[in-house]
């Protein structure tokens, strides 16, 4: 039995007032994950914006990059 299945069985056996507390906890975890993802993406953007490399805007096609890396598409 998977962890999710065990968790569902336990939740099914709990009274509603305890399930409300579990939902509050789970939503908090979900919210934290979203915040962490947003902070990571923001950090990547800031790193890019603060990069002083004048070539950072240069681009190559996917095909050229694959060829450069020895990958056959």
Helices and strands as residue ranges (DSSP letters): H 3-13, H 16-50, H 62-68
